[in-house]
Amino acid sequence: MDNDALDLSDIPEIDLAVLGKPTVGKFYRPIKKPVSIRLDADVLAWFKLHPHYQTLINKVCRLYMSRHHKS
């Protein structure tokens, strides 16, 4: 099929101003950055009891950040 024959009337226009701006949502995949952090041994041991403990640590940090974010 030729591109000129395609019906694109039901597809919304792309807002170029919002492209590249991350938003937290279903498909949000923030860039990960490796860091070194010092945690208390018992805190780290507790997190390591859970599968995907690094993801869990990130979620806890994100929750804390969202509750303490100043607008």
PDB file of N, H, CA, C and O in Angstrom:
ATOM      1  N   MET A   1       0.846  -1.167   0.000  1.00  0.00           N
ATOM      2  CA  MET A   1       0.000   0.000   0.000  1.00  0.00           C
ATOM      3  C   MET A   1       0.897   1.237   0.000  1.00  0.00           C
ATOM      4  O   MET A   1       1.908   1.286   0.701  1.00  0.00           O
ATOM      5  N   ASP A   2       0.523   2.203  -0.773  1.00  0.00           N
ATOM      6  H   ASP A   2      -0.298   2.163  -1.342  1.00  0.00           H
ATOM      7  CA  ASP A   2       1.256   3.458  -0.871  1.00  0.00           C
ATOM      8  C   ASP A   2       0.944   4.339   0.341  1.00  0.00           C
ATOM      9  O   ASP A   2      -0.186   4.338   0.829  1.00  0.00           O
ATOM     10  N   ASN A   3       1.926   5.085   0.826  1.00  0.00           N
ATOM     11  H   ASN A   3       2.844   5.086   0.430  1.00  0.00           H
ATOM     12  CA  ASN A   3       1.712   5.954   1.985  1.00  0.00           C
ATOM     13  C   ASN A   3       0.608   6.966   1.765  1.00  0.00           C
ATOM     14  O   ASN A   3      -0.097   7.322   2.710  1.00  0.00           O
ATOM     15  N   ASP A   4       0.441   7.438   0.543  1.00  0.00           N
ATOM     16  H   ASP A   4       1.014   7.150  -0.225  1.00  0.00           H
ATOM     17  CA  ASP A   4      -0.598   8.417   0.252  1.00  0.00           C
ATOM     18  C   ASP A   4      -1.998   7.820   0.388  1.00  0.00           C
ATOM     19  O   ASP A   4      -2.966   8.564   0.546  1.00  0.00           O
ATOM     20  N   ALA A   5      -2.124   6.505   0.330  1.00  0.00           N
ATOM     21  H   ALA A   5      -1.337   5.900   0.202  1.00  0.00           H
ATOM     22  CA  ALA A   5      -3.424   5.854   0.425  1.00  0.00           C
ATOM     23  C   ALA A   5      -3.836   5.565   1.870  1.00  0.00           C
ATOM     24  O   ALA A   5      -4.962   5.132   2.113  1.00  0.00           O
ATOM     25  N   LEU A   6      -2.943   5.798   2.824  1.00  0.00           N
ATOM     26  H   LEU A   6      -2.028   6.150   2.626  1.00  0.00           H
ATOM     27  CA  LEU A   6      -3.259   5.529   4.230  1.00  0.00           C
ATOM     28  C   LEU A   6      -4.190   6.584   4.801  1.00  0.00           C
ATOM     29  O   LEU A   6      -4.019   7.775   4.544  1.00  0.00           O
ATOM     30  N   ASP A   7      -5.187   6.143   5.585  1.00  0.00           N
ATOM     31  H   ASP A   7      -5.327   5.175   5.793  1.00  0.00           H
ATOM     32  CA  ASP A   7      -6.107   7.054   6.261  1.00  0.00           C
ATOM     33  C   ASP A   7      -5.572   7.300   7.663  1.00  0.00           C
ATOM     34  O   ASP A   7      -5.638   6.408   8.508  1.00  0.00           O
ATOM     35  N   LEU A   8      -5.046   8.480   7.926  1.00  0.00           N
ATOM     36  H   LEU A   8      -4.992   9.204   7.239  1.00  0.00           H
ATOM     37  CA  LEU A   8      -4.466   8.821   9.213  1.00  0.00           C
ATOM     38  C   LEU A   8      -5.359   9.773  10.013  1.00  0.00           C
ATOM     39  O   LEU A   8      -4.897  10.383  10.977  1.00  0.00           O
ATOM     40  N   SER A   9      -6.609   9.904   9.632  1.00  0.00           N
ATOM     41  H   SER A   9      -6.984   9.408   8.849  1.00  0.00           H
ATOM     42  CA  SER A   9      -7.497  10.873  10.260  1.00  0.00           C
ATOM     43  C   SER A   9      -7.817  10.543  11.717  1.00  0.00           C
ATOM     44  O   SER A   9      -8.179  11.441  12.477  1.00  0.00           O
ATOM     45  N   ASP A  10      -7.694   9.280  12.124  1.00  0.00           N
ATOM     46  H   ASP A  10      -7.400   8.550  11.506  1.00  0.00           H
ATOM     47  CA  ASP A  10      -8.016   8.908  13.497  1.00  0.00           C
ATOM     48  C   ASP A  10      -6.793   8.887  14.410  1.00  0.00           C
ATOM     49  O   ASP A  10      -6.893   8.458  15.559  1.00  0.00           O
ATOM     50  N   ILE A  11      -5.650   9.339  13.921  1.00  0.00           N
ATOM     51  H   ILE A  11      -5.568   9.687  12.987  1.00  0.00           H
ATOM     52  CA  ILE A  11      -4.421   9.367  14.706  1.00  0.00           C
ATOM     53  C   ILE A  11      -4.177  10.812  15.153  1.00  0.00           C
ATOM     54  O   ILE A  11      -4.131  11.714  14.317  1.00  0.00           O
ATOM     55  N   PRO A  12      -4.020  11.042  16.471  1.00  0.00           N
ATOM     56  CA  PRO A  12      -3.803  12.418  16.938  1.00  0.00           C
ATOM     57  C   PRO A  12      -2.446  12.949  16.495  1.00  0.00           C
ATOM     58  O   PRO A  12      -1.511  12.189  16.243  1.00  0.00           O
ATOM     59  N   GLU A  13      -2.365  14.269  16.409  1.00  0.00           N
ATOM     60  H   GLU A  13      -3.125  14.886  16.614  1.00  0.00           H
ATOM     61  CA  GLU A  13      -1.113  14.925  16.070  1.00  0.00           C
ATOM     62  C   GLU A  13      -0.104  14.711  17.198  1.00  0.00           C
ATOM     63  O   GLU A  13      -0.485  14.621  18.365  1.00  0.00           O
ATOM     64  N   ILE A  14       1.154  14.631  16.857  1.00  0.00           N
ATOM     65  H   ILE A  14       1.463  14.704  15.909  1.00  0.00           H
ATOM     66  CA  ILE A  14       2.215  14.491  17.851  1.00  0.00           C
ATOM     67  C   ILE A  14       2.597  15.880  18.337  1.00  0.00           C
ATOM     68  O   ILE A  14       2.873  16.774  17.536  1.00  0.00           O
ATOM     69  N   ASP A  15       2.612  16.058  19.662  1.00  0.00           N
ATOM     70  H   ASP A  15       2.388  15.332  20.313  1.00  0.00           H
ATOM     71  CA  ASP A  15       3.034  17.318  20.250  1.00  0.00           C
ATOM     72  C   ASP A  15       4.547  17.250  20.457  1.00  0.00           C
ATOM     73  O   ASP A  15       5.022  16.606  21.392  1.00  0.00           O
ATOM     74  N   LEU A  16       5.285  17.905  19.596  1.00  0.00           N
ATOM     75  H   LEU A  16       4.900  18.428  18.837  1.00  0.00           H
ATOM     76  CA  LEU A  16       6.746  17.834  19.651  1.00  0.00           C
ATOM     77  C   LEU A  16       7.313  18.453  20.923  1.00  0.00           C
ATOM     78  O   LEU A  16       8.449  18.161  21.294  1.00  0.00           O
ATOM     79  N   ALA A  17       6.541  19.305  21.598  1.00  0.00           N
ATOM     80  H   ALA A  17       5.617  19.542  21.297  1.00  0.00           H
ATOM     81  CA  ALA A  17       7.022  19.946  22.819  1.00  0.00           C
ATOM     82  C   ALA A  17       7.145  18.954  23.967  1.00  0.00           C
ATOM     83  O   ALA A  17       7.960  19.157  24.867  1.00  0.00           O
ATOM     84  N   VAL A  18       6.352  17.886  23.954  1.00  0.00           N
ATOM     85  H   VAL A  18       5.690  17.722  23.223  1.00  0.00           H
ATOM     86  CA  VAL A  18       6.393  16.938  25.067  1.00  0.00           C
ATOM     87  C   VAL A  18       7.280  15.733  24.781  1.00  0.00           C
ATOM     88  O   VAL A  18       7.531  14.932  25.683  1.00  0.00           O
ATOM     89  N   LEU A  19       7.753  15.587  23.571  1.00  0.00           N
ATOM     90  H   LEU A  19       7.549  16.237  22.839  1.00  0.00           H
ATOM     91  CA  LEU A  19       8.637  14.470  23.264  1.00  0.00           C
ATOM     92  C   LEU A  19       9.935  14.617  24.037  1.00  0.00           C
ATOM     93  O   LEU A  19      10.510  15.703  24.108  1.00  0.00           O
ATOM     94  N   GLY A  20      10.384  13.529  24.607  1.00  0.00           N
ATOM     95  H   GLY A  20       9.916  12.647  24.549  1.00  0.00           H
ATOM     96  CA  GLY A  20      11.632  13.544  25.352  1.00  0.00           C
ATOM     97  C   GLY A  20      11.495  13.959  26.799  1.00  0.00           C
ATOM     98  O   GLY A  20      12.462  13.884  27.557  1.00  0.00           O
ATOM     99  N   LYS A  21      10.299  14.399  27.204  1.00  0.00           N
ATOM    100  H   LYS A  21       9.513  14.460  26.589  1.00  0.00           H
ATOM    101  CA  LYS A  21      10.079  14.752  28.598  1.00  0.00           C
ATOM    102  C   LYS A  21       9.507  13.537  29.314  1.00  0.00           C
ATOM    103  O   LYS A  21       8.386  13.124  29.018  1.00  0.00           O
ATOM    104  N   PRO A  22      10.263  12.947  30.262  1.00  0.00           N
ATOM    105  CA  PRO A  22       9.760  11.752  30.938  1.00  0.00           C
ATOM    106  C   PRO A  22       8.582  12.070  31.845  1.00  0.00           C
ATOM    107  O   PRO A  22       8.566  13.087  32.539  1.00  0.00           O
ATOM    108  N   THR A  23       7.608  11.187  31.826  1.00  0.00           N
ATOM    109  H   THR A  23       7.621  10.361  31.263  1.00  0.00           H
ATOM    110  CA  THR A  23       6.488  11.273  32.739  1.00  0.00           C
ATOM    111  C   THR A  23       6.349   9.920  33.403  1.00  0.00           C
ATOM    112  O   THR A  23       6.552   8.885  32.768  1.00  0.00           O
ATOM    113  N   VAL A  24       6.010   9.926  34.660  1.00  0.00           N
ATOM    114  H   VAL A  24       5.845  10.767  35.176  1.00  0.00           H
ATOM    115  CA  VAL A  24       5.843   8.673  35.377  1.00  0.00           C
ATOM    116  C   VAL A  24       4.532   8.061  34.941  1.00  0.00           C
ATOM    117  O   VAL A  24       3.477   8.681  35.073  1.00  0.00           O
ATOM    118  N   GLY A  25       4.592   6.863  34.429  1.00  0.00           N
ATOM    119  H   GLY A  25       5.450   6.360  34.321  1.00  0.00           H
ATOM    120  CA  GLY A  25       3.400   6.179  33.964  1.00  0.00           C
ATOM    121  C   GLY A  25       3.726   4.753  33.584  1.00  0.00           C
ATOM    122  O   GLY A  25       4.783   4.226  33.933  1.00  0.00           O
ATOM    123  N   LYS A  26       2.816   4.142  32.873  1.00  0.00           N
ATOM    124  H   LYS A  26       1.958   4.570  32.589  1.00  0.00           H
ATOM    125  CA  LYS A  26       2.933   2.728  32.531  1.00  0.00           C
ATOM    126  C   LYS A  26       4.219   2.402  31.778  1.00  0.00           C
ATOM    127  O   LYS A  26       4.841   1.372  32.037  1.00  0.00           O
ATOM    128  N   PHE A  27       4.621   3.260  30.858  1.00  0.00           N
ATOM    129  H   PHE A  27       4.116   4.097  30.648  1.00  0.00           H
ATOM    130  CA  PHE A  27       5.784   2.973  30.016  1.00  0.00           C
ATOM    131  C   PHE A  27       7.005   3.809  30.385  1.00  0.00           C
ATOM    132  O   PHE A  27       7.964   3.882  29.616  1.00  0.00           O
ATOM    133  N   TYR A  28       6.975   4.434  31.548  1.00  0.00           N
ATOM    134  H   TYR A  28       6.196   4.375  32.172  1.00  0.00           H
ATOM    135  CA  TYR A  28       8.094   5.264  31.996  1.00  0.00           C
ATOM    136  C   TYR A  28       9.281   4.378  32.353  1.00  0.00           C
ATOM    137  O   TYR A  28       9.167   3.515  33.223  1.00  0.00           O
ATOM    138  N   ARG A  29      10.403   4.577  31.701  1.00  0.00           N
ATOM    139  H   ARG A  29      10.496   5.278  30.994  1.00  0.00           H
ATOM    140  CA  ARG A  29      11.628   3.816  31.960  1.00  0.00           C
ATOM    141  C   ARG A  29      12.758   4.814  32.184  1.00  0.00           C
ATOM    142  O   ARG A  29      13.464   5.173  31.242  1.00  0.00           O
ATOM    143  N   PRO A  30      12.935   5.265  33.429  1.00  0.00           N
ATOM    144  CA  PRO A  30      13.987   6.253  33.667  1.00  0.00           C
ATOM    145  C   PRO A  30      15.370   5.677  33.412  1.00  0.00           C
ATOM    146  O   PRO A  30      15.581   4.467  33.485  1.00  0.00           O
ATOM    147  N   ILE A  31      16.281   6.543  33.119  1.00  0.00           N
ATOM    148  H   ILE A  31      16.110   7.526  33.059  1.00  0.00           H
ATOM    149  CA  ILE A  31      17.671   6.131  32.904  1.00  0.00           C
ATOM    150  C   ILE A  31      18.237   5.703  34.251  1.00  0.00           C
ATOM    151  O   ILE A  31      18.094   6.414  35.246  1.00  0.00           O
ATOM    152  N   LYS A  32      18.868   4.563  34.280  1.00  0.00           N
ATOM    153  H   LYS A  32      18.984   3.985  33.472  1.00  0.00           H
ATOM    154  CA  LYS A  32      19.489   4.055  35.504  1.00  0.00           C
ATOM    155  C   LYS A  32      20.942   4.492  35.540  1.00  0.00           C
ATOM    156  O   LYS A  32      21.625   4.516  34.517  1.00  0.00           O
ATOM    157  N   LYS A  33      21.399   4.836  36.729  1.00  0.00           N
ATOM    158  H   LYS A  33      20.844   4.817  37.560  1.00  0.00           H
ATOM    159  CA  LYS A  33      22.779   5.264  36.908  1.00  0.00           C
ATOM    160  C   LYS A  33      23.386   4.448  38.043  1.00  0.00           C
ATOM    161  O   LYS A  33      22.863   4.461  39.157  1.00  0.00           O
ATOM    162  N   PRO A  34      24.472   3.742  37.781  1.00  0.00           N
ATOM    163  CA  PRO A  34      25.090   2.961  38.853  1.00  0.00           C
ATOM    164  C   PRO A  34      25.717   3.890  39.892  1.00  0.00           C
ATOM    165  O   PRO A  34      26.402   4.856  39.557  1.00  0.00           O
ATOM    166  N   VAL A  35      25.464   3.572  41.151  1.00  0.00           N
ATOM    167  H   VAL A  35      24.907   2.787  41.423  1.00  0.00           H
ATOM    168  CA  VAL A  35      26.018   4.359  42.247  1.00  0.00           C
ATOM    169  C   VAL A  35      26.517   3.408  43.336  1.00  0.00           C
ATOM    170  O   VAL A  35      26.162   2.231  43.379  1.00  0.00           O
ATOM    171  N   SER A  36      27.329   3.950  44.184  1.00  0.00           N
ATOM    172  H   SER A  36      27.618   4.907  44.149  1.00  0.00           H
ATOM    173  CA  SER A  36      27.781   3.210  45.357  1.00  0.00           C
ATOM    174  C   SER A  36      27.156   3.897  46.561  1.00  0.00           C
ATOM    175  O   SER A  36      27.273   5.112  46.718  1.00  0.00           O
ATOM    176  N   ILE A  37      26.494   3.122  47.412  1.00  0.00           N
ATOM    177  H   ILE A  37      26.399   2.135  47.284  1.00  0.00           H
ATOM    178  CA  ILE A  37      25.809   3.690  48.570  1.00  0.00           C
ATOM    179  C   ILE A  37      26.116   2.828  49.792  1.00  0.00           C
ATOM    180  O   ILE A  37      26.218   1.605  49.696  1.00  0.00           O
ATOM    181  N   ARG A  38      26.258   3.475  50.924  1.00  0.00           N
ATOM    182  H   ARG A  38      26.175   4.469  51.002  1.00  0.00           H
ATOM    183  CA  ARG A  38      26.542   2.757  52.162  1.00  0.00           C
ATOM    184  C   ARG A  38      25.255   2.661  52.964  1.00  0.00           C
ATOM    185  O   ARG A  38      24.676   3.676  53.352  1.00  0.00           O
ATOM    186  N   LEU A  39      24.811   1.430  53.212  1.00  0.00           N
ATOM    187  H   LEU A  39      25.281   0.606  52.897  1.00  0.00           H
ATOM    188  CA  LEU A  39      23.606   1.172  53.991  1.00  0.00           C
ATOM    189  C   LEU A  39      23.982   0.401  55.244  1.00  0.00           C
ATOM    190  O   LEU A  39      24.986  -0.312  55.268  1.00  0.00           O
ATOM    191  N   ASP A  40      23.175   0.545  56.278  1.00  0.00           N
ATOM    192  H   ASP A  40      22.360   1.124  56.258  1.00  0.00           H
ATOM    193  CA  ASP A  40      23.376  -0.275  57.473  1.00  0.00           C
ATOM    194  C   ASP A  40      23.217  -1.737  57.080  1.00  0.00           C
ATOM    195  O   ASP A  40      22.369  -2.080  56.255  1.00  0.00           O
ATOM    196  N   ALA A  41      24.040  -2.598  57.677  1.00  0.00           N
ATOM    197  H   ALA A  41      24.729  -2.320  58.347  1.00  0.00           H
ATOM    198  CA  ALA A  41      24.053  -4.018  57.310  1.00  0.00           C
ATOM    199  C   ALA A  41      22.692  -4.676  57.487  1.00  0.00           C
ATOM    200  O   ALA A  41      22.279  -5.482  56.654  1.00  0.00           O
ATOM    201  N   ASP A  42      21.987  -4.335  58.575  1.00  0.00           N
ATOM    202  H   ASP A  42      22.323  -3.680  59.252  1.00  0.00           H
ATOM    203  CA  ASP A  42      20.686  -4.963  58.807  1.00  0.00           C
ATOM    204  C   ASP A  42      19.640  -4.488  57.804  1.00  0.00           C
ATOM    205  O   ASP A  42      18.755  -5.252  57.422  1.00  0.00           O
ATOM    206  N   VAL A  43      19.737  -3.235  57.377  1.00  0.00           N
ATOM    207  H   VAL A  43      20.457  -2.614  57.688  1.00  0.00           H
ATOM    208  CA  VAL A  43      18.808  -2.710  56.362  1.00  0.00           C
ATOM    209  C   VAL A  43      19.038  -3.428  55.038  1.00  0.00           C
ATOM    210  O   VAL A  43      18.087  -3.872  54.395  1.00  0.00           O
ATOM    211  N   LEU A  44      20.293  -3.540  54.633  1.00  0.00           N
ATOM    212  H   LEU A  44      21.066  -3.179  55.155  1.00  0.00           H
ATOM    213  CA  LEU A  44      20.609  -4.235  53.388  1.00  0.00           C
ATOM    214  C   LEU A  44      20.197  -5.703  53.452  1.00  0.00           C
ATOM    215  O   LEU A  44      19.667  -6.245  52.482  1.00  0.00           O
ATOM    216  N   ALA A  45      20.441  -6.345  54.594  1.00  0.00           N
ATOM    217  H   ALA A  45      20.872  -5.905  55.382  1.00  0.00           H
ATOM    218  CA  ALA A  45      20.052  -7.756  54.751  1.00  0.00           C
ATOM    219  C   ALA A  45      18.546  -7.922  54.587  1.00  0.00           C
ATOM    220  O   ALA A  45      18.091  -8.883  53.968  1.00  0.00           O
ATOM    221  N   TRP A  46      17.772  -6.993  55.138  1.00  0.00           N
ATOM    222  H   TRP A  46      18.142  -6.212  55.642  1.00  0.00           H
ATOM    223  CA  TRP A  46      16.315  -7.075  55.009  1.00  0.00           C
ATOM    224  C   TRP A  46      15.886  -6.936  53.549  1.00  0.00           C
ATOM    225  O   TRP A  46      15.052  -7.702  53.067  1.00  0.00           O
ATOM    226  N   PHE A  47      16.458  -5.958  52.850  1.00  0.00           N
ATOM    227  H   PHE A  47      17.136  -5.336  53.242  1.00  0.00           H
ATOM    228  CA  PHE A  47      16.109  -5.774  51.436  1.00  0.00           C
ATOM    229  C   PHE A  47      16.489  -7.003  50.619  1.00  0.00           C
ATOM    230  O   PHE A  47      15.756  -7.393  49.709  1.00  0.00           O
ATOM    231  N   LYS A  48      17.628  -7.616  50.935  1.00  0.00           N
ATOM    232  H   LYS A  48      18.223  -7.300  51.674  1.00  0.00           H
ATOM    233  CA  LYS A  48      18.089  -8.773  50.164  1.00  0.00           C
ATOM    234  C   LYS A  48      17.231 -10.014  50.378  1.00  0.00           C
ATOM    235  O   LYS A  48      17.375 -10.993  49.647  1.00  0.00           O
ATOM    236  N   LEU A  49      16.343  -9.990  51.365  1.00  0.00           N
ATOM    237  H   LEU A  49      16.226  -9.194  51.960  1.00  0.00           H
ATOM    238  CA  LEU A  49      15.393 -11.092  51.546  1.00  0.00           C
ATOM    239  C   LEU A  49      14.337 -11.113  50.446  1.00  0.00           C
ATOM    240  O   LEU A  49      13.659 -12.121  50.250  1.00  0.00           O
ATOM    241  N   HIS A  50      14.202 -10.018  49.743  1.00  0.00           N
ATOM    242  H   HIS A  50      14.753  -9.199  49.903  1.00  0.00           H
ATOM    243  CA  HIS A  50      13.177  -9.864  48.712  1.00  0.00           C
ATOM    244  C   HIS A  50      13.787 -10.032  47.323  1.00  0.00           C
ATOM    245  O   HIS A  50      14.911  -9.601  47.070  1.00  0.00           O
ATOM    246  N   PRO A  51      13.031 -10.665  46.426  1.00  0.00           N
ATOM    247  CA  PRO A  51      13.530 -10.748  45.038  1.00  0.00           C
ATOM    248  C   PRO A  51      13.593  -9.335  44.443  1.00  0.00           C
ATOM    249  O   PRO A  51      12.758  -8.484  44.753  1.00  0.00           O
ATOM    250  N   HIS A  52      14.552  -9.106  43.621  1.00  0.00           N
ATOM    251  H   HIS A  52      15.230  -9.796  43.369  1.00  0.00           H
ATOM    252  CA  HIS A  52      14.731  -7.797  42.962  1.00  0.00           C
ATOM    253  C   HIS A  52      14.893  -6.683  44.003  1.00  0.00           C
ATOM    254  O   HIS A  52      14.256  -5.633  43.911  1.00  0.00           O
ATOM    255  N   TYR A  53      15.745  -6.930  44.979  1.00  0.00           N
ATOM    256  H   TYR A  53      16.263  -7.783  45.053  1.00  0.00           H
ATOM    257  CA  TYR A  53      15.887  -5.995  46.097  1.00  0.00           C
ATOM    258  C   TYR A  53      16.350  -4.604  45.653  1.00  0.00           C
ATOM    259  O   TYR A  53      15.991  -3.608  46.281  1.00  0.00           O
ATOM    260  N   GLN A  54      17.138  -4.527  44.584  1.00  0.00           N
ATOM    261  H   GLN A  54      17.429  -5.336  44.074  1.00  0.00           H
ATOM    262  CA  GLN A  54      17.587  -3.206  44.133  1.00  0.00           C
ATOM    263  C   GLN A  54      16.414  -2.399  43.596  1.00  0.00           C
ATOM    264  O   GLN A  54      16.333  -1.191  43.821  1.00  0.00           O
ATOM    265  N   THR A  55      15.511  -3.058  42.889  1.00  0.00           N
ATOM    266  H   THR A  55      15.577  -4.039  42.706  1.00  0.00           H
ATOM    267  CA  THR A  55      14.299  -2.394  42.403  1.00  0.00           C
ATOM    268  C   THR A  55      13.451  -1.933  43.577  1.00  0.00           C
ATOM    269  O   THR A  55      12.877  -0.845  43.547  1.00  0.00           O
ATOM    270  N   LEU A  56      13.374  -2.761  44.608  1.00  0.00           N
ATOM    271  H   LEU A  56      13.840  -3.645  44.632  1.00  0.00           H
ATOM    272  CA  LEU A  56      12.615  -2.404  45.800  1.00  0.00           C
ATOM    273  C   LEU A  56      13.217  -1.182  46.488  1.00  0.00           C
ATOM    274  O   LEU A  56      12.488  -0.285  46.910  1.00  0.00           O
ATOM    275  N   ILE A  57      14.528  -1.144  46.600  1.00  0.00           N
ATOM    276  H   ILE A  57      15.121  -1.873  46.256  1.00  0.00           H
ATOM    277  CA  ILE A  57      15.190   0.021  47.194  1.00  0.00           C
ATOM    278  C   ILE A  57      14.860   1.273  46.383  1.00  0.00           C
ATOM    279  O   ILE A  57      14.579   2.328  46.952  1.00  0.00           O
ATOM    280  N   ASN A  58      14.894   1.157  45.062  1.00  0.00           N
ATOM    281  H   ASN A  58      15.122   0.300  44.600  1.00  0.00           H
ATOM    282  CA  ASN A  58      14.574   2.294  44.197  1.00  0.00           C
ATOM    283  C   ASN A  58      13.134   2.747  44.406  1.00  0.00           C
ATOM    284  O   ASN A  58      12.859   3.946  44.448  1.00  0.00           O
ATOM    285  N   LYS A  59      12.204   1.779  44.539  1.00  0.00           N
ATOM    286  H   LYS A  59      12.428   0.805  44.504  1.00  0.00           H
ATOM    287  CA  LYS A  59      10.791   2.129  44.753  1.00  0.00           C
ATOM    288  C   LYS A  59      10.592   2.837  46.084  1.00  0.00           C
ATOM    289  O   LYS A  59       9.817   3.789  46.173  1.00  0.00           O
ATOM    290  N   VAL A  60      11.289   2.377  47.120  1.00  0.00           N
ATOM    291  H   VAL A  60      11.919   1.603  47.048  1.00  0.00           H
ATOM    292  CA  VAL A  60      11.195   3.023  48.430  1.00  0.00           C
ATOM    293  C   VAL A  60      11.719   4.454  48.342  1.00  0.00           C
ATOM    294  O   VAL A  60      11.112   5.376  48.889  1.00  0.00           O
ATOM    295  N   CYS A  61      12.835   4.637  47.660  1.00  0.00           N
ATOM    296  H   CYS A  61      13.328   3.889  47.216  1.00  0.00           H
ATOM    297  CA  CYS A  61      13.396   5.984  47.491  1.00  0.00           C
ATOM    298  C   CYS A  61      12.449   6.873  46.696  1.00  0.00           C
ATOM    299  O   CYS A  61      12.274   8.045  47.029  1.00  0.00           O
ATOM    300  N   ARG A  62      11.836   6.328  45.647  1.00  0.00           N
ATOM    301  H   ARG A  62      11.978   5.376  45.376  1.00  0.00           H
ATOM    302  CA  ARG A  62      10.911   7.109  44.825  1.00  0.00           C
ATOM    303  C   ARG A  62       9.673   7.498  45.636  1.00  0.00           C
ATOM    304  O   ARG A  62       9.186   8.623  45.519  1.00  0.00           O
ATOM    305  N   LEU A  63       9.163   6.580  46.452  1.00  0.00           N
ATOM    306  H   LEU A  63       9.559   5.666  46.547  1.00  0.00           H
ATOM    307  CA  LEU A  63       8.008   6.878  47.296  1.00  0.00           C
ATOM    308  C   LEU A  63       8.348   7.989  48.288  1.00  0.00           C
ATOM    309  O   LEU A  63       7.572   8.927  48.473  1.00  0.00           O
ATOM    310  N   TYR A  64       9.505   7.877  48.919  1.00  0.00           N
ATOM    311  H   TYR A  64      10.136   7.115  48.769  1.00  0.00           H
ATOM    312  CA  TYR A  64       9.951   8.918  49.845  1.00  0.00           C
ATOM    313  C   TYR A  64      10.060  10.261  49.121  1.00  0.00           C
ATOM    314  O   TYR A  64       9.601  11.286  49.625  1.00  0.00           O
ATOM    315  N   MET A  65      10.671  10.244  47.937  1.00  0.00           N
ATOM    316  H   MET A  65      11.044   9.412  47.528  1.00  0.00           H
ATOM    317  CA  MET A  65      10.846  11.459  47.155  1.00  0.00           C
ATOM    318  C   MET A  65       9.500  12.087  46.815  1.00  0.00           C
ATOM    319  O   MET A  65       9.337  13.301  46.934  1.00  0.00           O
ATOM    320  N   SER A  66       8.527  11.266  46.388  1.00  0.00           N
ATOM    321  H   SER A  66       8.659  10.280  46.291  1.00  0.00           H
ATOM    322  CA  SER A  66       7.237  11.810  45.986  1.00  0.00           C
ATOM    323  C   SER A  66       6.470  12.400  47.173  1.00  0.00           C
ATOM    324  O   SER A  66       5.715  13.358  47.008  1.00  0.00           O
ATOM    325  N   ARG A  67       6.660  11.832  48.366  1.00  0.00           N
ATOM    326  H   ARG A  67       7.274  11.054  48.500  1.00  0.00           H
ATOM    327  CA  ARG A  67       5.955  12.332  49.546  1.00  0.00           C
ATOM    328  C   ARG A  67       6.624  13.568  50.140  1.00  0.00           C
ATOM    329  O   ARG A  67       5.992  14.310  50.892  1.00  0.00           O
ATOM    330  N   HIS A  68       7.876  13.793  49.815  1.00  0.00           N
ATOM    331  H   HIS A  68       8.389  13.191  49.204  1.00  0.00           H
ATOM    332  CA  HIS A  68       8.598  14.936  50.375  1.00  0.00           C
ATOM    333  C   HIS A  68       8.978  15.978  49.330  1.00  0.00           C
ATOM    334  O   HIS A  68       9.739  16.902  49.620  1.00  0.00           O
ATOM    335  N   HIS A  69       8.455  15.834  48.127  1.00  0.00           N
ATOM    336  H   HIS A  69       7.837  15.084  47.892  1.00  0.00           H
ATOM    337  CA  HIS A  69       8.775  16.766  47.042  1.00  0.00           C
ATOM    338  C   HIS A  69       8.059  18.083  47.287  1.00  0.00           C
ATOM    339  O   HIS A  69       6.852  18.114  47.528  1.00  0.00           O
ATOM    340  N   LYS A  70       8.796  19.140  47.224  1.00  0.00           N
ATOM    341  H   LYS A  70       9.776  19.115  47.028  1.00  0.00           H
ATOM    342  CA  LYS A  70       8.219  20.479  47.364  1.00  0.00           C
ATOM    343  C   LYS A  70       7.911  21.029  45.983  1.00  0.00           C
ATOM    344  O   LYS A  70       8.799  21.116  45.135  1.00  0.00           O
ATOM    345  N   SER A  71       6.678  21.394  45.755  1.00  0.00           N
ATOM    346  H   SER A  71       5.956  21.323  46.443  1.00  0.00           H
ATOM    347  CA  SER A  71       6.271  21.922  44.440  1.00  0.00           C
ATOM    348  C   SER A  71       6.745  23.332  44.248  1.00  0.00           C
ATOM    349  O   SER A  71       6.493  23.931  43.202  1.00  0.00           O
TER     350      SER A  71
END
